[in-house]
Amino acid sequence: MPLIKGLRATTIKKAFLLNAVAGALIASVAVIVKDRLDAKTKLVYADKFAVVLIITFISAIIVYNMLYLLFGFGGGMLVAK
Protein backbone atom coordinates (compact mmCIF):
# COMPACT_ATOMS: atom_id res chain seq x y z
CA MET A 1 0.00 0.00 0.00
CA PRO A 2 1.70 3.22 -1.17
CA LEU A 3 2.13 6.15 1.20
CA ILE A 4 1.56 8.75 -1.56
CA LYS A 5 -1.35 7.80 -3.79
CA GLY A 6 -1.44 10.83 -6.11
CA LEU A 7 1.67 9.88 -8.06
CA ARG A 8 1.10 6.25 -8.93
CA ALA A 9 2.27 5.09 -12.35
CA THR A 10 -1.24 4.93 -13.80
CA THR A 11 -0.38 6.88 -16.96
CA ILE A 12 2.59 6.82 -19.31
CA LYS A 13 3.62 10.30 -18.18
CA LYS A 14 3.65 9.38 -14.48
CA ALA A 15 5.40 6.07 -15.15
CA PHE A 16 8.12 7.81 -17.18
CA LEU A 17 8.51 10.46 -14.48
CA LEU A 18 8.93 7.88 -11.70
CA ASN A 19 11.35 5.83 -13.80
CA ALA A 20 13.36 8.97 -14.56
CA VAL A 21 13.55 9.70 -10.82
CA ALA A 22 14.78 6.16 -10.17
CA GLY A 23 17.35 6.33 -12.95
CA ALA A 24 18.63 9.73 -11.86
CA LEU A 25 19.05 8.65 -8.24
CA ILE A 26 20.87 5.46 -9.20
CA ALA A 27 23.12 7.22 -11.73
CA SER A 28 23.94 9.94 -9.19
CA VAL A 29 25.07 7.35 -6.66
CA ALA A 30 27.24 5.65 -9.29
CA VAL A 31 28.92 8.92 -10.29
CA ILE A 32 29.53 9.99 -6.69
CA VAL A 33 31.02 6.60 -5.78
CA LYS A 34 33.28 6.68 -8.85
CA ASP A 35 34.46 10.22 -8.07
CA ARG A 36 35.21 9.33 -4.45
CA LEU A 37 37.12 6.21 -5.50
CA ASP A 38 39.17 8.23 -7.98
CA ALA A 39 40.01 10.89 -5.39
CA LYS A 40 40.63 8.76 -2.30
CA THR A 41 42.05 5.44 -3.54
CA LYS A 42 44.70 4.07 -5.86
CA LEU A 43 42.67 1.06 -7.03
CA VAL A 44 43.15 -0.31 -10.52
CA TYR A 45 40.34 0.05 -13.06
CA ALA A 46 38.95 -3.48 -12.60
CA ASP A 47 38.69 -3.06 -8.83
CA LYS A 48 36.97 0.32 -9.17
CA PHE A 49 34.56 -1.19 -11.67
CA ALA A 50 33.67 -4.01 -9.29
CA VAL A 51 33.15 -1.67 -6.33
CA VAL A 52 31.01 0.77 -8.35
CA LEU A 53 28.97 -2.12 -9.80
CA ILE A 54 28.22 -3.62 -6.40
CA ILE A 55 27.37 -0.30 -4.72
CA THR A 56 25.23 0.78 -7.68
CA PHE A 57 23.36 -2.52 -7.62
CA ILE A 58 22.67 -2.17 -3.90
CA SER A 59 21.57 1.45 -4.35
CA ALA A 60 19.24 0.39 -7.18
CA ILE A 61 17.58 -2.16 -4.91
CA ILE A 62 17.18 0.52 -2.22
CA VAL A 63 15.82 3.14 -4.65
CA TYR A 64 13.29 0.77 -6.21
CA ASN A 65 12.13 -0.37 -2.76
CA MET A 66 11.73 3.24 -1.64
CA LEU A 67 9.73 4.08 -4.76
CA TYR A 68 7.58 1.00 -4.23
CA LEU A 69 6.85 1.95 -0.62
CA LEU A 70 6.19 5.61 -1.43
CA PHE A 71 4.33 5.39 -4.73
CA GLY A 72 3.60 1.71 -5.41
CA PHE A 73 6.06 1.94 -8.31
CA GLY A 74 6.89 -1.41 -9.89
CA GLY A 75 3.81 -3.22 -8.68
CA GLY A 76 2.71 -3.71 -12.29
CA MET A 77 5.79 -5.86 -12.93
CA LEU A 78 4.46 -8.63 -10.70
CA VAL A 79 3.23 -11.78 -12.40
CA ALA A 80 0.69 -14.24 -11.02
CA LYS A 81 1.93 -17.80 -10.51
C-alpha positions in Angstrom: 0.0 0.0 0.0 1.7 3.2 -1.2 2.1 6.1 1.2 1.6 8.7 -1.6 -1.4 7.8 -3.8 -1.4 10.8 -6.1 1.7 9.9 -8.1 1.1 6.2 -8.9 2.3 5.1 -12.3 -1.2 4.9 -13.8 -0.4 6.9 -17.0 2.6 6.8 -19.3 3.6 10.3 -18.2 3.6 9.4 -14.5 5.4 6.1 -15.2 8.1 7.8 -17.2 8.5 10.5 -14.5 8.9 7.9 -11.7 11.3 5.8 -13.8 13.4 9.0 -14.6 13.6 9.7 -10.8 14.8 6.2 -10.2 17.3 6.3 -13.0 18.6 9.7 -11.9 19.0 8.7 -8.2 20.9 5.5 -9.2 23.1 7.2 -11.7 23.9 9.9 -9.2 25.1 7.4 -6.7 27.2 5.7 -9.3 28.9 8.9 -10.3 29.5 10.0 -6.7 31.0 6.6 -5.8 33.3 6.7 -8.8 34.5 10.2 -8.1 35.2 9.3 -4.4 37.1 6.2 -5.5 39.2 8.2 -8.0 40.0 10.9 -5.4 40.6 8.8 -2.3 42.0 5.4 -3.5 44.7 4.1 -5.9 42.7 1.1 -7.0 43.1 -0.3 -10.5 40.3 0.0 -13.1 38.9 -3.5 -12.6 38.7 -3.1 -8.8 37.0 0.3 -9.2 34.6 -1.2 -11.7 33.7 -4.0 -9.3 33.2 -1.7 -6.3 31.0 0.8 -8.4 29.0 -2.1 -9.8 28.2 -3.6 -6.4 27.4 -0.3 -4.7 25.2 0.8 -7.7 23.4 -2.5 -7.6 22.7 -2.2 -3.9 21.6 1.5 -4.3 19.2 0.4 -7.2 17.6 -2.2 -4.9 17.2 0.5 -2.2 15.8 3.1 -4.6 13.3 0.8 -6.2 12.1 -0.4 -2.8 11.7 3.2 -1.6 9.7 4.1 -4.8 7.6 1.0 -4.2 6.8 2.0 -0.6 6.2 5.6 -1.4 4.3 5.4 -4.7 3.6 1.7 -5.4 6.1 1.9 -8.3 6.9 -1.4 -9.9 3.8 -3.2 -8.7 2.7 -3.7 -12.3 5.8 -5.9 -12.9 4.5 -8.6 -10.7 3.2 -11.8 -12.4 0.7 -14.2 -11.0 1.9 -17.8 -10.5 
